[in-house]
Amino acid sequence: MADVVIAGGGPAGRALARACARRGLETTLIDPAPGRRWRATYGLWADELPALPETAVACAPSTTLAFGTVPHVLDRQYLVLDNAGLRTWLDGGYDVVTGTVSGVDHGGQGSSVRLEDGRVLATGLYVDASGARPRGDRYEQTAFGAVLPAEDALRLVDGPDTAVFMDWRKTESGFLYVLPLGDGTVMVEETSLARKPGLPLEVLAARLHARLRAVGLTSRGREERVRIVLDVPVPRRGRTVPFGAAAGLVHPATGYSVATSTRLAEPVADAVALAWDRGPAAAASAAHRALWPSSARTVQGLRRHGLRALCGMPPGTVPVFFDLFFMLPTPLQRAFTSGREDVPATVEAMSALFRLSPWQVRKHLIGWRALRRSR
């Protein structure tokens, strides 16, 4: 019987498995395809995960730009993860079982995890880190990307070592994301920030191909398809502990979650280890509290307000909104994108943005005026 069984072999599941194993908990990870490479491109802000080893970083662009209607140089270091290096860092200390979970039965002394092939794994604590399933009634971020040689990408961005966090200049209903990958190639991605339901990938693919044709390029390399659920509800407490995207850790207004999941693996594992002697129910409850303290729930509510405000803006207003956001002092930008439990700084960021906004933007943020009063 394992102490902890975790379903899901992506960065979130492996980060938690590693953290639990390092605290002496016998841990098993269930992965449908343990040998499959991670194909997604992961970017994050360096200040979100200061413990990241150099071997897990593929590229640290010298300049990161953002465009609403005008350029902004961002004063935060952006990183592109090396998937193989990240995985090596997160591997070790736990068992890996090939399989897919078909059901879980919880009992007083533990849980039974049923796999599709009929096997049953006994465990004290069951964690679901298998991701969030897209559904038509949820806000989604969707994107279609293509990998180009770096010299070709220079037709879209100035400088071979420049990342573009978002560029709204060519289309008001989406933006271009440009990311050097550190191997002589660049990912260019047509992105729909948030929509219910998500903008179809074929629409984004057509936009990207048209954008490339306009500068004399065609896409012949690897392609990437992205679909992220932005508004997974904060989970109710129970014997199953969701983690990663399944736990609603995706930022509702950016779609980012890898840094948050990796960072939270340590405090969640600490909470489980400290509560372990009090039984499985106590360990599950401790994990839920570590994931979603009241401050994090408050910030999540504020971020979801931001998501709804963005989705309610006319397309022509969105680039103006982002011009204003990137005019905020860097600490306030960081507070909204990365300050998961910092209620005062999140409120201050949203209030400052409201004060900066002209009426064409402010009328869509009208509920933000009450935020400062409620502090």
ABEGO torsion letter per residue (X at the ends): XBABBBBEABAAAAAAAAAAAAAGBBBBBBBABAABBBABBBBBBAAABAABBAAABABBBABBBBBBABBBBBABBBBBBBAAAAAAAABEGBBBBBEBBABBBBBAAEBBBBBAAGBBBBBABBBBAAEBBBBAABBBBBBBBBBBBAAAAAAABBEAABBBABBAAABAABBBBBBBAGAGBBBBBBBBABBOBBBBAAAAAAAAAAAAAAAGBBBABBBBBBBBBAABBBBBBBABBBBEAAAGABBAAAGBAAAAAAAAAAAAAAAAAAAAAAEAAAAAAAAAAAABBAAAAAAAAAAAAAAAAAAABBAAAAAAAAAAAAABBAAAAAAAAABAABAAAAAAAAAAAAAABBAAAAAAAAAAAAAAAAX
